[in-house]
Amino acid sequence: MSCDSEYIPTASITMPKEIIDALTNENFVIFAGAGVSMQPPENLGSFEDLTKSIFNEVDVIHKVKADEEKPCETRLEMLVDAYGAKVYDTCARLMGKNKPSVLHKNILKCFGSHPIRIVTTNFDEKFERAADDLKIAPQSMDGIYYGPALPLGDQFRGLVHLHGSVRSPDQMILTASDFGKAYVSKAWASRFLVDLFSTYTVLFVGYSLNDILVRYLARSISPESKNHLFVLAKQGASTEEIKSLGITPVPFREFEDLPVIFDSLARRISYSLYEKLMIVKEVADQPDKCSPAAWNDTVEFLSDPSENVRGAIAKAYADSACGFEAVHALAEHGMDSFLFENTSSNRDSTLAWWCAKSFGLTEPLSLLWLESEQNRPFSSAFMVQILHALGNPPDGLDSTIYEKSLALWALKLNLLNPDHQSAGINIAEILTKCTSPRVCISYMRKLFEARPQVNSGYLDKDSKRLELVFTYDNTLPELSFYEDSVIKQLRSESMQGFPTLVSIFEEYYDTLSAYETIEQPADYFCFFRAAIEEHSQNHKTQNPVLNSQIDLARDIGLNVLSTDSADSAIQLCLDARSNLAKRIGIFLLSQYENANPSNAIAAVISRKLLGNIALRHETFELLYKTYPKADEEHQSELIEYVLTEYPDLNNRSDAYGRFNLFSWLEKAAPSDKQLRAQLSKIRSVFPNFMTRDYPDLLSYTTSSWGYEPYEKLSESDFTARNILIKYSAIKESGKKFQMDNLFDALHYAVANYPSRSISVIEEISTEANAPLELLESMVGSIRWDKFDSARNIFQRALKLVLRFSNRKELFLSALNSISYLISGNTVNHDSLVMYYLRILDVCAKHWDWLRERCDNGQAEELGNHCDWFNSYLNSTAFVPLSLYLIASDTPQFQNNLKQFRQQTSSFVQKIAREINDDTCFGKCLCAGIGFSLRAWVDIQPEHLLSNYHAILAADNYNAVAAWDGISHAISLSLNSWCYVKDSLLIWIQQQQKSTRTTRLVAMLTRGTVSFESASERKRIINICAHCSPLIATACLQSITEWMNSLSSAEQQSELDEWLGELLPHFAEEPQFWKCGAVFSSWLESGSALNMHAIKILSEHYDEKCEQLSFPQVDLMQLKLKDDLLAKILIFYIKNTNNYALPGMHITESIQQIDPSRVNPSLFNCLRDQALQQQLELPAEWNC
């Protein structure tokens, strides 16, 4: 069934979950129509039947000529015009039959101990008599009301006779004019219904979908009421009109089912969870002897809307079940989803695990027979539970029974769904316990299962490539967990287990081949493993299934080498289509002590193993071991083969291919003349090829020649002359990769020899036609933060920057590098301030160009959602603004800001104009000023602050950028607070949904509590509390941080003076959805906040609290009692992870509850919640 509905088997009806929840939450109204009183024993009629009866009784002489096709109220109006009050009296007499039906009683029973809320348009008093029969206390009805004297529609309890009753005939709503007064002219009925429908979930019972009353009622349905109104509608009746009114039909089969429907609802509400558990335990203990009613209850309880309740009931059933009959009985009653459906609910998981552990190992044939009887395959989820049970057999289980169960369930491994990843762990557990090689191989094959999947290409996302996906890649445990067990089992069957593993590699290859269009598809997944042997470059966390399979095949293969099957195993691998199998074969050949070295080299040549990149590492290793021991003839043949494989010495790729192998073999045979001669030839053409200290496995297996790292420059080689020579040579050769290497080497040198780098740049810049790209690369790499502050290196570097003032590109590179200077903590800016001012003058000179570079680099960031603060940090505006602020803070200008403003006026004028422009540069400047607003307000630059204040009040992207910068500001001074306060409050109220705004709320809150009086604090914080939940929560969080910085006495003072009376506003709807989490965090505090949190949470607790996150606290330390302790315990039990509850002393706190001192309804709720979480209860709670 849908998660939004609930099936009631006894009535064959699907009841919306909202109705069940509304009943439970005391938010439910039943609206009873004529159909309710048409039930036996008295079977009163419909409005049409009543109209005809009144005519027959009153108009015996047929004085009134009323067309029966006219509406009932119109005909009755004509009758009243002729006979007056006699019509009402006759109606009262006809409707005075007040013996209630079973349906009346069951409707009342639905409310159980909850407040009764019933509205009826019937005139009879059958509900009153039913209440008397059921001995419902008058106070439980909370009053009986008769129209027009009605209660408030959003607050009523009890029984409402909306159209009056037989008790007061003259007040009954019968005629068209009566309806007009009730719903139109005086509208007392409409007002009542509008409030009713907008407040409660309503179920209409006993109304015809074409009933005239429905049309009048529909006038009171507002848009807010829709989706909360339901009507019981007989199956087959047209429901389109009723749906159009915003009422949801709930179909039922027959009118005779109505009493059963409400009886089911009544029992659903009346049983506590404890009572439900007792019923279910009794049924599970003797499933064949229970009554149908008991089974109906059990099925209903197992279908409870709450997943926790379903889980608790399922556990009670499982704990009390006496044998396999309990499983069979569930299947007979349609509760077999735990066997045949892939669900993850608590109920099905609990029942599936109980069934698997209880019967999967000892009675597998019974389960398989049940599967056959139901003619449905077991679900993958159930199979996972079976595997879990097989992997964790109970102590003392007979080994023969266990092995038979393993063999039987191996036949069902095909039922496993790839989505159930945990099966991989369970299979690995089984492999550690299985003693049959053949059964072991079945489970091993499943563990290494793979399937084809089409993915985007690595370089071209529009292209598609076929890849293998290993089912259990994400959950496979470490190989050591099961490898020894598997090898032990397969050692005696080595040539059974080893070929199986090789055949799996072949299957992978064939799967790809079947879908590829090329003749020999790339065995790409063999590249995932750098070396077959254990090696540091093997990344086993990636593709663990494949890595485990390789390790198993390798280790079992090594066992085979000690047997007579060694040659056959190696040959099997080398002849395989799969590159992985070939790599294992080459590895085994290198480890085989009886192998002839010359024959091994002959195999490399004849099989052309070097031509296959995927085999290169194992082939190199094989040659490393065999080349020195081989005869000279085979050595020469190998060298000739290599030269054939890489034929062109002048081709870089071919030359490097030769160099890779020959330099590697030279380490094994250092005195070999042939190798030395070949290496000499290669170096004469490519002198920069570097010999590796060890073979780079990854480069051998992923490319035909490795990447040459750049040659680092020593400090002595780091000279202007040397660099210019290298640059000219490389420029002439036109080899881009060499130029890239040179720039990498220069970046390294500039960063590591910072002082020398300035001298080198100075010297190069004085050269005629100095290469611009060379200077840009070096200047942009200057590490100002590494300069020696004791020397004049900073002055020299700044002079160098100024020297480039007329060369825009060079100046920009230098300007960008100064960001290292700004972040330096040991720099003495006092001696550099005049250089800073000159740089600002240059920036003003190149202002248009700086704007252009900023706009070109960030053109895509013109939107409202751009992170303008980070854009500012990476823009051409960052360094100039930072230098301006640093200069203003030096001793030279701190006490003479007027002089500073005069010397920087040109620069500031540029900013003042730019911040009004719709450019990226202007927005970055707005963000930058906002970030350092405190300093700018102190400097008071002419015109700029007034322009900026206007921007803060604007509604454009420049304002967005400005507030973004302000939101990142570390703090505000009193002056900057006064400058921004009013604009800040207005902006927050206008931009309530932005995450940027939450940072501004934190700033507003800090400023308010730091600088404002108690009355002003109240005003501002109250505004925030009534904004969106996002704003209110940010404000409350900031208040919390501030309060935590105060002592307990100071906290109490603030709460008493102003804050305490504001806190309830944060607990109003909808704020409490988010603010409740902040309040709950106060429970961790031992301060004055603690008791305020308890008070607020207990007062505002409801179902919405399930959305909150609660801190783990020691509940015993809260020192609560009775109802308050019960509420907080319910709070925590419903919203805390079960694993955290013991550390919070939840059980000890439960022991403190005295049921006689707690409100009964609250106690029942607490007990049910504890049972849902399967907590241990005090013995007296079970009474």
Secondary structure by P-SEA (a helix, b strand, c coil): ccccccccccccccccaaaaaaaaaccbbbbbccccccccccccccaaaaaaaaaaaccccccccccccccaaaaaaaaaacccaaaaaaaaaaaccccccaaaaaaaacccccbbbbbbccccaaaaaaaaaacccccccccccccccccccccccccccccccccccccccccaaaaaaaccccaaaaaaaaaaaaccbbbbcccccccaaaaaaaaaccccccccbbbbcccccccaaaaaacbbbbbbccccaaaaaaaaaaaaaaccaaaaaaaaaaaaaccccccaaaaaaaaaaaacccaaaaaaaaaaaaaacccaaaaaaaaaaccccccccccccaaaaaaaaaaaaacccccaaaaaaaaaaacccccaaaaaaaaaaaacccccccaaaaaaaaaaaccccccccccccaaaaaaaaaaaccccaaaaaaaaaaaabbbbbbbcccccccbbbbbbbcccccccccccccaaaaaaaaccaaaaaaaaaaaaaaaaaaaaaaacccccccccccccccccccccccccccaaaaaaaaaaaaaaaaaaccccaaaaaaaaaaacccaaaaaaaaaaaaacccccaaaaaaaaaaacccccccccaaaaaaaaaccccccaaaaaaaaaaaaaaccccccaaaaaaaaaaaaaaaaaccccaaaaaaaaaaaaaccccccccccaaaaaacccbbbbcccccccccccaaaaaaaaaaaaaaccaaaaaaaaaaaaaaaaaaaaaaaaaaaaaaacccccaaaaaaaaaaccccccccccaaaaaaaaaaaaacccaaaaaaaaaacccccccccccccccaaaaaaaaaaaaaaaaaaaaaaaaacccccccccaaaaaaaaccaaaaaaaaaaaaacccccccaaaaaaaaaaaaaaaaaaaacccaaaaaaaaaaaaaaaaaaaacccaaaaaaaaaaacccaaaaaaaaaaaacccccaaaaaacaaaaaaaaaaccccaaaaaaaaaaaaaaaccccaaaaaaaaaaaaaccaaaaaaaaaaaaaaaaaccaaaaaaaaaccccccccccccccccccaaaaaaaaccccccaaaaaaaaaaaaccccccccccccccccccccccaaaaaaaaaaaaccccccccccaaaaaaaacccccccaaaaaaaaaaaaaacccccccccc
